[in-house]
């Protein structure tokens, strides 16, 4: 799976987000800083989503397995 990072130059530096992952957005003074911050933002969004899913599934019988989004 490949995602799309978008970097928008603004007077304060750069705003960055991932098109396919709502909530994964950040900013930075430089393009490099925005790239680094976006890596962290993506990790935080994925972790938060994982925690929310675990809470909603607590006490339920579920099957979990690795998932690879092929062909995207």
C-alpha distance (Angstrom), angle and dihedral (degrees) to the residues before:
residue distance angle dihedral
X1 . . .
X2 3.75 . .
X3 3.80 123.0 .
X4 3.80 129.0 -160.7
X5 3.80 120.9 -118.3
X6 3.80 115.2 -159.6
X7 3.81 121.9 -159.9
X8 3.77 118.3 -167.5
X9 3.78 118.0 -167.5
X10 3.82 112.0 -135.7
X11 3.82 131.6 171.4
X12 3.83 90.5 -95.3
X13 3.83 94.0 50.6
X14 3.82 124.1 -89.0
X15 3.78 137.1 -19.2
X16 3.80 114.3 -154.4
X17 3.79 135.5 -169.3
X18 3.78 141.9 157.7
X19 3.81 112.1 -116.3
X20 3.79 95.1 -147.6
X21 3.81 98.6 43.0
X22 3.82 115.0 63.5
X23 3.77 112.1 -147.0
X24 3.79 95.1 27.2
X25 3.78 98.9 115.0
X26 3.77 136.6 124.1
X27 3.78 144.0 146.1
X28 3.78 140.3 -127.8
X29 3.78 141.3 -172.4
X30 3.83 89.8 -120.8
X31 3.79 134.2 26.9
X32 3.80 90.1 -110.1
X33 3.80 91.9 51.7
X34 3.81 90.2 48.8
X35 3.83 89.6 51.4
X36 3.80 91.8 51.0
X37 3.79 92.2 45.6
X38 3.80 91.0 49.4
X39 3.81 91.1 55.9
X40 3.79 88.3 55.1
X41 3.82 92.8 44.8
X42 3.81 91.8 52.9
X43 3.81 91.4 49.6
X44 3.81 90.4 49.6
X45 3.82 93.7 49.3
X46 3.80 92.2 48.9
X47 3.80 91.9 48.2
X48 3.81 92.3 47.5
X49 3.82 91.1 49.2
X50 3.81 90.3 48.8
X51 3.82 91.1 51.7
X52 3.81 92.1 48.3
X53 3.80 91.0 50.1
X54 3.80 92.2 48.5
X55 3.81 91.1 51.2
X56 3.80 92.7 48.8
X57 3.83 90.8 49.3
X58 3.80 96.8 45.4
X59 3.79 111.5 132.8
X60 3.80 93.8 10.2
X61 3.78 127.8 113.1
X62 3.79 107.7 -114.4
X63 3.77 139.4 163.9
X64 3.79 117.7 -134.2
X65 3.78 126.9 -170.4
X66 3.81 138.6 158.9
X67 3.78 114.2 -83.7
X68 3.79 126.9 -157.4
X69 3.79 117.0 -170.8
X70 3.78 98.5 -140.3
X71 3.75 122.6 -171.3
X72 3.80 96.4 22.2
